Amino acid sequence: MIQLIAGRQGAGKTKSLIDMANNLVKTNDGHIVYVDADQSQIFRLDYAIRLIQVAEYPLETSSEFFVFVCGILSQDYDINTVFIDGLLKNAKIDIAQIETLLDKVNDVAEKYSIHFIISMCCDENEVPEKYQSCLLH
């Protein structure tokens, strides 16, 4: 399953993701991964959540970012939830091309029963129509 949080910079998307992750870790029986550009949120996340910093890896395209996420999943079969903060920035993709990437992530989510909670810096009305029902308000 995919859930999306969309909003402009400063709208509280990161705070919402961190709160969701920290609350989930209390009841979750699997592993949780939080993918972010850097380690700026490391002290706000529960110690049981694995923080992965995209900036540490030489990713140049959205395809490389997708393969990167798949690599994370392939290393730990107990991951059941992945938080991605700032998908557009981390995947180096424009909102106009996001539907293809979301389709791939959704396929992986369904195939491996992984819950993705993703934030994107854009207006809610810019999210592709196909994924409007995935928006968290």
Backbone as a ProteinNet text record, in pm:
[ID]
protein_1_A
[PRIMARY]
MIQLIAGRQGAGKTKSLIDMANNLVKTNDGHIVYVDADQSQIFRLDYAIRLIQVAEYPLETSSEFFVFVCGILSQDYDINTVFIDGLLKNAKIDIAQIETLLDKVNDVAEKYSIHFIISMCCDENEVPEKYQSCLLH
[TERTIARY]
83.6	0	89.2	44	111.4	20	78.7	9.1	98.6	38	113.9	78.4	179.8	161.1	219.3	134.9	179.1	157.4	246.3	233.7	359.4	348.7	463.7	563.2	682.2	786.9	735.7	759.5	716.8	576.2	512.7	375	365	477.6	475.5	478.6	517	519.9	619.6	739.9	842.6	799.8	746	698.7	592	500.5	395.4	454.8	551.7	615.4	685.8	760.4	833.6	737.5	631.1	531.4	468.4	436.4	376.8	474.3	599.4	700.3	720.5	734.3	756.7	636.9	516.3	397.7	386.9	421.1	411.2	509.6	628.3	730.6	683.8	590.1	539.3	454.5	392.5	300.4	338.4	437.8	475.5	556.9	529.5	604.2	713.1	727.4	832.1	932.7	1017.6	1118.6	1069.7	1110.1	1072.4	1198	1189	1298.5	1249.7	1336.2	1306.6	1414.6	1375.3	1467.8	1458.6	1572.5	1576	1704.5	1710	1827.1	1952	1934.7	2049.9	2012	2096.8	2070.8	2012.5	1958.5	1910	1798.4	1729.5	1618.7	1657.3	1784.2	1827.9	1786.7	1788.1	1754.8	1605	1527.9	1382.2	1317.6	1391	1338.4	1371.5	1278.8	1301.4	1423.8	1501.7	1625.5	1599.7	1479.4	1448.5	1419.6	1410	1382.8	1515.9	1533.5	1658.6	1651.1	1739.1	1748.6	1851.1	1810	1899.7	1910.2	2033.4	2061	2095.6	2008.9	2027	2152.7	2186	2301.2	2433.5	2437.6	2559.8	2585.6	2490	2500.4	2492.6	2566.4	2571.7	2452.1	2334.2	2212.9	2186.9	2164.6	2146.4	2008.6	1935.8	1806.8	1701.2	1576.2	1466.7	1475.9	1526.9	1544.6	1647	1755.6	1856	1797.9	1717.3	1654.4	1563	1483.9	1394.2	1472.9	1580.7	1664.8	1727.1	1765.5	1820.4	1719.9	1595.2	1490.6	1469.7	1469	1454.6	1571.8	1691.4	1808.2	1794.5	1740.2	1715.6	1621.2	1515.2	1415.2	1472.3	1559.7	1614.5	1709.8	1761.3	1857	1790	1660	1592.1	1447.2	1419.5	1284.8	1183.1	1228.8	1138	1089.3	1135.8	1086	941.1	855.5	715.7	665.8	746.7	707.4	828.1	809.6	914.4	857.6	922.3	889.5	991.6	943.5	1033.1	998.6	1092.4	1071.2	1131.7	1048.7	1096.7	1126.5	1027.7	1047.9	1098.7	1039.8	1080.3	1227.3	1269.8	1409	1503.3	1471.3	1560.7	1568.7	1459.3	1458.9	1500.1	1522.6	1563.4	1467	1339.6	1234.3	1137.6	1077.6	978.9	840.2	751	615	547.1	582.4	520.6	554.1	665	704.7	683.6	620.1	613.1	523.9	425.9	332.3	402.3	497.9	570	645.2	711.8	784	686.9	577.2	477.7	419.4	400.5	351.1	447.8	577.1	677.2	678.9	675.2	674.2	548	435.9	310.8	316.4	376.9	391.4	471.7	581.7	664.7	586.2	513.5	433.6	333.7	265.7	166.1	230	336.2	400.3	458.9	517.9	587	517.3	395.2	316	392.5	440.8	514.8	432.2	427	353.1	451.3	426.8	508.3	431.1	492.1	436.5	536.4	492.4	582.9	539.8	636.4	606.4	663.5	590.3	634.2	607.8	703.3	691.3	619.9	487.7	403.5	263.6	180.5	41.8	-32	-132.7	-209.3	-270.2	-312.5	-375.9	-276.3	-145.3	-43.6	-16.5	-61.4	-45.6	-131.2	-76.5	-153.7	-290.3	-388	-526.5	-534.8	-457.6	-456	-421.2	-344.9	-298	-363.8	-464.1	-534.4	-597	-643.5	-706.3	-603.8	-476.1	-370.4	-325.1	-375	-334.1	-387.7	-299.2	-338.4	-365.1	-473.5	-506.6	-493.4
-116.8	0	124.6	225.7	354.9	459.3	543	660	779	891.4	1009.3	1128.2	1206.5	1334.5	1439.2	1529.3	1633.3	1769.6	1860.9	1997.5	2074.4	2202.8	2288.9	2284.2	2335.4	2339.8	2415.1	2357.2	2419.2	2382.5	2291.5	2252.3	2148	2094.8	1997.1	1852.2	1827.6	1690.5	1603.1	1654.2	1576.5	1547	1644.6	1622.7	1514.2	1518.7	1415.8	1276.7	1266.5	1136.5	1083.4	1169.9	1127.4	1084	1159.4	1121.6	987.1	967.3	839.6	724.4	744.8	639.1	605.8	708.8	686.4	620.2	652	586.4	442.3	418.4	284.3	187.3	236	147.4	82.8	145.3	92.3	-33.6	-47.9	-160	-248.5	-209.2	-280.1	-404.4	-513.1	-635.6	-660.1	-568.5	-579.6	-467.7	-452.9	-348.3	-226	-109.3	17.4	86.9	139.8	213.7	355	452.2	592.7	642.4	675.4	721.5	873.5	939.6	1085.8	1131.2	1257.5	1311	1308.3	1332.4	1342	1289.6	1312.7	1261.5	1367.2	1474.6	1584.2	1541.8	1434.1	1389.7	1275.2	1241	1121.5	1121.7	1236.7	1241.1	1251.1	1270.7	1276.1	1140	1049.3	915.9	818.8	730.4	623.9	542.7	498	423.9	294.9	240.4	114.5	133.3	257.8	286.9	305.5	234.6	246.5	368.1	463.6	583.3	558.5	580.5	565.5	701.5	747.4	879.4	868.5	919.2	910.2	984.1	1094.1	1174.8	1097.7	989.6	909.6	823.1	817.6	730	812.3	772.8	850.5	824.3	863.5	841.5	963.3	939.5	1049.7	1055.4	945	942.5	874.5	891.1	825.6	673.6	624.8	479.6	426.4	499.9	459.1	463.5	563.2	572	451.5	415	299.5	171.4	150.6	32.2	35.3	152.9	171.4	123.6	165.2	123.3	-28	-82.3	-227.8	-300.4	-245.1	-304.3	-306.1	-199	-194	-306.3	-321.9	-424.6	-565.4	-584.6	-718.5	-763.2	-670.7	-702.9	-739.8	-711.1	-736.2	-774.5	-902	-950.7	-916.1	-859.8	-821.2	-677.6	-604	-467.4	-475.5	-406.2	-401	-258.4	-159.4	-20	63.2	144.7	234.2	375.2	466.1	608.3	672.4	748.6	822.5	969.6	1045.3	1188	1263.9	1338	1418.4	1337.5	1264.7	1177	1253.1	1366.1	1439.1	1479.4	1526.6	1568.7	1448.5	1346.8	1231.6	1148.5	1141	1063.7	1150.3	1278.8	1372.9	1365.1	1386.2	1374.7	1491.8	1528.2	1635.3	1574.5	1653.2	1604.2	1554.8	1611.6	1571.5	1427	1373.3	1236	1138.5	1181.8	1100.8	977.2	979.7	867.5	735.7	737.8	615.5	558.7	645.2	599.3	545.4	615.3	567.4	433.7	413.9	284	171.6	195.9	93.9	66.5	172.1	155.5	81.2	114.4	47.5	-101.3	-135.5	-277	-353.1	-293.9	-357	-367.6	-262.7	-262.4	-376.6	-394.7	-501.2	-639.7	-654.3	-785.7	-835.2	-744.3	-785.5	-740.7	-691.5	-646.8	-545.5	-442.8	-337.5	-209.5	-142	-16.5	98	179.6	296.7	421.7	507.7	638.2	739.2	818.8	902.2	1047.9	1136.4	1279.4	1336.7	1434.5	1502.5	1652.3	1731	1876	1927	1928.4	1975.5	1999.1	2065.5	2081.9	1949.9	1926.1	1801.6	1784.7	1895.5	1885.2	1850.6	1853	1813.7	1663.1	1595.5	1450	1388.8	1293.4	1233	1183.5	1200.1	1162.7	1018.3	931.5	789.8	769.6	863.6	849.3	948.1	1018.9	1113.1	1042.1	920.5	847	800.9	809.4	769.1	883.9	1003.4	1120.5	1114.9	1143.7	1157.7	1305.8	1335.4	1477.3	1509.3
0	0	0	-70	-71.8	-9.6	75.6	126.7	100.2	62.8	25.5	113.2	143.5	210.5	116.8	69.8	-22	41.6	9.8	59.7	26.9	31.2	2.9	118.4	95	196.8	319.2	437.2	561.6	604.7	532.4	563.9	674.5	722.4	830.6	786.4	662.2	611.3	687.5	709.4	779.5	921.9	990.9	1128.4	1130.7	1034.6	1027.1	1005	913.3	887.2	1011.1	1077.4	1196.8	1306.6	1327	1427.7	1393.8	1265.7	1223.6	1246.6	1210.6	1227.6	1374.3	1456.8	1600.2	1667.4	1623.4	1679.3	1630.7	1504.7	1448.9	1514	1548	1603.5	1734.5	1803.1	1930.7	1912.3	1795.2	1773.8	1655.5	1579.8	1458.2	1492.1	1422.1	1447.6	1343.4	1248.6	1147.6	1162.3	1061.9	1063.1	987.3	1033.3	972.3	921.3	799.9	738.8	709.2	735.7	707.3	612.1	489.3	386.8	378.4	395.4	393.8	325.2	290.6	221.8	308.6	438	527.4	666	763.4	898	992.1	938	1022.7	1118.2	1089.2	1174.5	1267.9	1271.5	1344.2	1491.6	1556.3	1698.4	1723.9	1618.7	1632.7	1608.3	1547	1518	1630.2	1659.8	1757.2	1713.6	1808.7	1779	1700.9	1707.3	1639.6	1490.6	1445.6	1304.8	1232.8	1124.3	1048.9	957.2	979.3	895.9	785.9	662.3	548.4	479.9	465.9	410.3	262	178.7	34.1	-11.3	54.1	12.8	20.6	94.1	104.9	-18.4	-108.7	-224.7	-353.4	-456.5	-581.4	-672.9	-629.1	-708.4	-796.5	-924.1	-1019.7	-1083	-1082.8	-1153.2	-1066.6	-1108.6	-1036.1	-1048.5	-1160.5	-1176.9	-1078.1	-1060.8	-962.5	-821.8	-792.5	-660.4	-637	-736.9	-724.3	-698	-772.9	-752.9	-613.8	-568.1	-433.4	-327.9	-341	-246.8	-254.7	-373.8	-388.3	-322.7	-333.5	-269.3	-118	-63.1	81.6	121.8	45	76.8	62.2	-34.7	-58.1	52.4	130.5	236.4	369	379.9	507.7	480	487.8	458	567	677.1	784.7	772.6	672.3	651.9	607.4	678.6	636.7	616.8	653.9	636.6	597.2	494.1	446.9	440.4	511	503.2	410	312.5	223.1	237	290	309.5	191.7	121.3	9.6	-115.1	-163.4	-279.1	-401.2	-432.2	-552.5	-546.5	-431.6	-413.5	-415.1	-338.6	-326.8	-454.8	-527.6	-652.8	-771.8	-746.7	-852.3	-970.2	-938	-1038.7	-1023.5	-1131.5	-1133.8	-1112.1	-1057.5	-1030.3	-1158.8	-1272.3	-1399.3	-1436.7	-1386.3	-1418.7	-1302.5	-1196.3	-1074.2	-1087.1	-1174.1	-1181.9	-1213.8	-1304.8	-1340.9	-1220.6	-1144.9	-1026.1	-921.8	-899.2	-801.7	-845	-975.2	-1024.4	-986.6	-1003.7	-970	-819.7	-741.4	-595.3	-553	-612.6	-579	-613.5	-726.8	-763.8	-658.8	-612.9	-509.1	-378.5	-345.4	-222.1	-221.5	-333.1	-342	-344.5	-420	-434.1	-302.2	-223.3	-101.7	27	15.6	132.1	217.3	151	219.4	213.9	327	338.5	316.8	215.6	187.9	227.5	306.2	340	286.5	190.9	112.2	118.3	143.3	135.7	7.2	-46.3	-167.7	-151.4	-193.6	-184.9	-310.5	-303.1	-413.3	-357.1	-433	-392	-410.9	-328.3	-339.6	-478	-539.6	-671.2	-782.1	-752.4	-849.8	-848.4	-744.8	-736.9	-848.4	-923	-1032.4	-983.9	-1070.5	-1036	-986.1	-1047.2	-1010.6	-862.6	-802.8	-665.2	-569.9	-613.6	-526.4	-405.8	-424.5	-314.6	-210.4	-242	-149.4	-58.6	-83.8	-6.6	135.6	228.9	369.5	394	460.4	486.5	633.4
[MASK]
+++++++++++++++++++++++++++++++++++++++++++++++++++++++++++++++++++++++++++++++++++++++++++++++++++++++++++++++++++++++++++++++++++++++++

